[in-house]
Amino acid sequence: MTDTNTTSPHFDPTTYRYARVILLTALVGMGFGMTVLFAVLAPLGREVGFTELEISSIIAASSLTVFLASPRWGRLSDRWGRKKVLLTGLFGYVAGTLLFASVFHITLVGILLPVVGYYALMISRIAHASLMAAMMPSASAYMADITDLAGRTKGMGAVGAATNLGNIIGPAVGGLLAGITLLTPLWFAAGLAAVTAVFVVFFLPESPHVKVTSTRTTKRLKYTDSRIMPFIFVGVLMFMGMAMVQQTLAFRFQDVLNLTAVETAQTFGLAMGLSAAASLGSQLFLMQRFDLAPFQWLRIALPILIVAFGCMAIADSKALLMGAMVLQGAGMGLAGPAFMAGASLAVTAEEQGAVAGVAGSCGPLGFTIGPLLGGFFYQYQPALPYWITFFIYIPLFFFVIWANRKLTRSNP
């Protein structure tokens, strides 16, 4: 890996002493909002009468929108500034969540027929996602701007840790709030995102990156760029498998444990919280303490995930399902930041917004394909999504070993 990437020449450590803390605090709020929906969407959809494939297709449409929008928001952050784009995403999340929850409410009470409600939810979620997509590329690029080469992997690990802290709080609080109504967690998430946005407005300084002016256009970074293509390949397959699993797990909990809709939201919310806690622990106690290259972290993470998916496929008890989700969280806690750090380190400082958008869109692309496949295979045979992911990750692990050796030979 070539040393093409440095922090901005305008970076002053004194000025940005507290920027990292402020950014990570905001990411906790963002992580909360992004995971609340996963705890309640499956039981909400079944209450309305949607099939597993219909519920999954709402997430898939949202993810496709984020996939298409993320690279554009990343490049815009190079021109407009990270803070402005981050705030666009946060306020867009607030408005979109309120709209999505409102449509769900009028569908639940019977004002809209289920078929009309389905299409209204699809449209509202796409509008929501088109703005929400601005959040992670701008936040990741901001972290890249205030870290140097040596600290980039740890910086991305800190981004993942903060997001996962929100992921711990989100499902846990969401599960409790679901006891009031299944929509209460969404109303609460919109309010918290609004508070987070106000916090960013007043306390987060603008990033020290050099903005691109009208006379200097932002470079469009291609997915096939040889510097980042191995990470893109890993990211798309990794997140596609994760999406197949994550989108069907609530159904798995409900069907294996014979739970009601509210019990599913509460139990699965607790499981998501434990998974996020394991992810946070792997980032704080491993990634922040040991200096390994991104592909080295991936070589550690993928076997953990392979074991987790195998356990999910054969799970017949609450303990085994919970344990598998803890393993999944620990593995993704290492794999996600390693993937982002590897892509960031591969390009120059002027391309951080672009690479954050491109790399950040791999997750949404995976979550476009994965939920549709997961929903289809789950209806056919409930264990299939987990076995298919299991067998996708095995060759992916060997590809990581090969790519790591190739990179080591070319950049000793």
N, C-alpha and C positions, 0 to 999 in steps of 0.2 A: 504494500500500500504506500503510495507516494505521499510525501508531506506537502500537499498542495493547499492545505487548509489552515488558516490562522484566524484569530479573532480580528475584529475590525481595528484599524489603526486609531480610531477615535475612542476605543474602549479605555475607560478609567476605572480601575478596581474600586477606588474610594467612592465614586459616584454610584456604582452599582453594587455596593456592599450588601444592601438589603433587597435588591431587585430579585435575587434568586429566591429568597424566602417568600416575598410577595407573590411571585409567579407560582411557586409550588403551592402556596395557600389557595390561590385561585384554581389551580388544577385539582385540588381536593374537591372543591365545589363542582367542577366540571365532571369529575369522575362519579360523583353522587348522581348527578342528573342523567348521565349516560346509561347507568345500570339499573335505575329504578324501573324503567320500562320492561326489562327482561324478566323481572320478578312478577309482573302482573299481566303482561300481554297474553300469555297462554290461557290463564283462567278467565280473563276478560273476554277473549275471543270465543271461548267455549260457552260462556254465559250468553253471548249474543247468538250463537249457533254457527259460527264459522268452523270450517274444517281445519285440520292441522296444516294443509297445504295453503289454504287461504291466509291463515295467520302468518305463516312463514313468508308468503309472497309480499306482505306489507313490509316486513323487515328487508326483504330482498330489493324491493323497489327503492326503499330509503337508502340502502347501502349502495345501489347502483348510482343514485344521485350524488352521494358523497364521493364515490369513486370518480365521477366525471367532474365534480366541482373542486375537489381538493387541490389538484395541480394548479388550477387557475387562482385559487385563493393563495396558494403558496407563492406564485409569481407576483400576485398583487401585493403581498406583504413586502416584497423587495422594493416596490415602488411607493406604496402608501405608508409603510411602516408597520411593524409587528403589532403594536398596541391597537391601532385603528382597526386592523383586520380581526384581531382577537375580540374586540368589543362588538364588532359586527356579528361575529358568531355567537357571542353570549346573549346579546339582545334578540338575535334571531331565534335562539333556542327558547327564550322566554315566550315570544309570540307564537312560535310553532307548537310548543307544548300546550299552551292554553287552547289553541285552535284544535289540536288533535284530541285533547281530553274533552272538549266541548262536543265534538262530533261523536265521540264514543258515548257520552252521556245521553244525547238525544236519540242515539240508536238503542241504547239499553232500555230507555223508558218507552220505546215504541213509536216515537215520532217519525223516525226513518225506518223503512223496511230494511231487513238485514242486507239484501243485495245492494240497495242504495247506500246504506251505511258503509258497506265494504268499499265501494268506489270513492265515497267521500273521504273515508279514512286514508285510502291510498293517495288521493290528491293532496290532502292536508299533510300527510307524512312526507311526501316528496317536496312540498314547499318548505316544510320544517328543515329537512335535510340539506336543502340547497344553501341555507344560511348557516346552519349548525356546522357544516363542513369547514368553515373558516377557522374553527377553534384550534384543532390540534396542529395543523401545519404552522400556524403563526406562533403557537406556544413552543413547539419543537425548534423552530428557527430562532426564536428568542433565546432559548437555552444554548443553542449552537453559537449565537453571537457573544455570549458572556462566558464561554468556556474555551480553553485552548485545546490543542491536540491531545495532550496527556490526560486532560480531564473530561474529554468528550463522552466516553463510554459511561463514566460515573455520572456525568450530567444527564444523559439520557436515562440512566437508571433511576436518577432522582425524579425525573419527569414521570417515569413509570410507577415509582413508589408513591408519589403524591396522588396520581390518578387512582392507584389501587387502594389507597387509604379512603378515598371517596367511594371506591367500589365496595369497601367493607361496610362503610356507614350506610350507603344507599340501599342495598337490599335488606339490611337489618332493620333500618328505620322504615323502609317501604313495606316490609312484612308486617310490622306493628301497625302502620297506618292503614294497611289493607283491612284490618279488623273493623275500621270505621266504615269505609266503602272501598271498593277496588280501585276507584279513581282518585281517592285522596292522595296516594303517593305522587301522582302526576301533578296535582295542584301544588303540592308542597315543593316538588322539584322545580317548578316554574318560579316560585317565590324565592327559593334559595339561589337559583341562577341569576335572578334580578339583583339580589344582594351582592353576589359575587361580581357582577358587572359594575356596580357602583364602587365596590372596593377597588377594582382595577382602574377605574376612571381617576380616582383620587390618589392612589398610592403607588401604582406601577409606573416607573419612568419609561420613556420611549427607549427602544432598543438602540444600542450603539452601532448597529450595522450601517453601512453606507447606502443610502437610498439611491435607486436608479432614477435618473432624471429623464425628461422627455427626449433628450439628445442621446441617451444611452439605454437601449432597450434591454429588458430582462431576457436572458437566454432561456429558450425552451428546452428543457431536459427531457430526453427521450427514455422510454422504458428500456430500449435496447442499447442504451449507452453502455459500452463495455466495462466502464468503471463500476457501475451499479447493478448490471444485469444479474449476476449471481445472487445478490441480495433480494432483487425483485422476484426472481424465480422462487427462492425460499419463502419469501413473505407471502406471495399469492397462495401457494400450496398450503403453507402453514395455517393461514387464516381461513382458507376454504374448509380445511378439516375442522378447525375450531368452530366455525359457524355451523357446520353440520351437527356437531355435538351440542353446542350451546343452545341452538334454537329448538332442539328436541328434548333437552334435559328436563324441562318443566313437565312435559308430557310423560316422560319416563318416571319422574317422581310420583306424579298423580296416578299413573296406571299401576306401577309396581307396588306402591304403598296404599292404594285405594283411598285417596284423599279427596276432600271436597275442594271447590275452587278457592275458598279462603284459606283452607289448610295448605293447599299447594303453594299459594303465594307466600305464606309464612314459612313453610318448611324449605322451599326452594330459595327464598330470600336468605334464610340462615345459612344454607349451603353455599350460596354465592358469597356471603360475607366471609365464611371460613376459607373459601377458595382465594378471595382477594387478600385475606390476612396472610395466607401462605405465600402469595405472590409478593406482598410487601416484605415479609420476612426474608425471602430469598434475595430481594434487592438490597435490603439494609444490611444483612449479615453475611452475604456472599459478594454481591456485585460491588458494594461500596468498600469492601475490605480487600479484595484481591484484584490485581491488575492483569486481566486476560484480554486477548483480542476478541472481537465480536464472534468470529467463527468458532473460537474455542468455547465461548459461552454456549453457542448453539449445539456443539458436540455434547455438552453436559445436559442441556435442557431437553433435547429431543428424546433420548431414552426414557426420561421421567414421564414425558407425555405419552409415549407408546404404552408404558405400563398402565397409565391412568385410563386410556381408552379401552384397553383390554379388560380392565376391572369394570368399566361402565357397561361393556357388552354382556358380561356374565352376572351383573349385579342383581340380587334378589332380596336385598335388605337395605334398610336405611343406613346402617353403618358402612356397608360397602359403597353405596352411592356417595355418602359424605366423604369417605376416605379417598375415593377416586377424584372428587372435585378438589380436595386439598392437594393431591399430587398434580392435578392439572394446573392449579394456581401457582404452585411452586415452579413448575416447568415454564409456564408462560411468563412468570416474573423475570426469568432470565432471558427467554427467547425474544420477547418483544423489544426491550431496550437494546439488546445486542443487534437485532436486525436494523433498528433505526440508527444506532451509532455507526454501524458498518457503512450504511449508505451515506451518512453525513460526513464521515472521515474520507470517503472516496472522492469528494469533489472540493471545489475551492470555496473560499469565504463568500464570494459574490453569488454563489449558486445555492446557498443554504435554504432560502425560501423555496426555490424550485425543487430541490431534492426533498425537502420536508413535505411538499405537496405530492410529489410522485411516490415517495416511499409511504407516506401516510395514506395514499389511495389504495395500497395493496390490501389493507384490512377491509375496506369497504368493497373492493372487488371480490375478495373471498367471501364476504358476507352477502354478496349478491348471488353468487352461485351456490354457496353452501346451504343456506336455508331452504332453497327450492329442492335441492337434492335430498337434504335431511328430511324435509316434510314428506317428500314422495316415498323415500325408502322406509320411513317410520310407519306410514300407512300400510306398506306391504309387509314389513316384518320389523318390530320395534328394535331389535338389536343390530339391524343392518347399518345404520349410520355410524355406529361406534366401531364395528368391524371394518368398514370401508376406510374410515379415518386411520385406524390402526395400521392397515396395509398400505396407506398412502405415506405414512410417516417413516416406515422402515426404509424404503429407497431414498426418501428425503434425507435421512440421517447419513446414508452412505454418500450422497451427493455433497453434503456439507464437509465430510472428511476429505473428499476429492478436491473440492474447491479450496479448502484450507491449505492443502498441500501445494496446489497450483499457485496460490497467492504467496505462500512462503518461498517457493522457488523463484518467482518473479520479483519479489521484494524481500530479500533475505534480511 
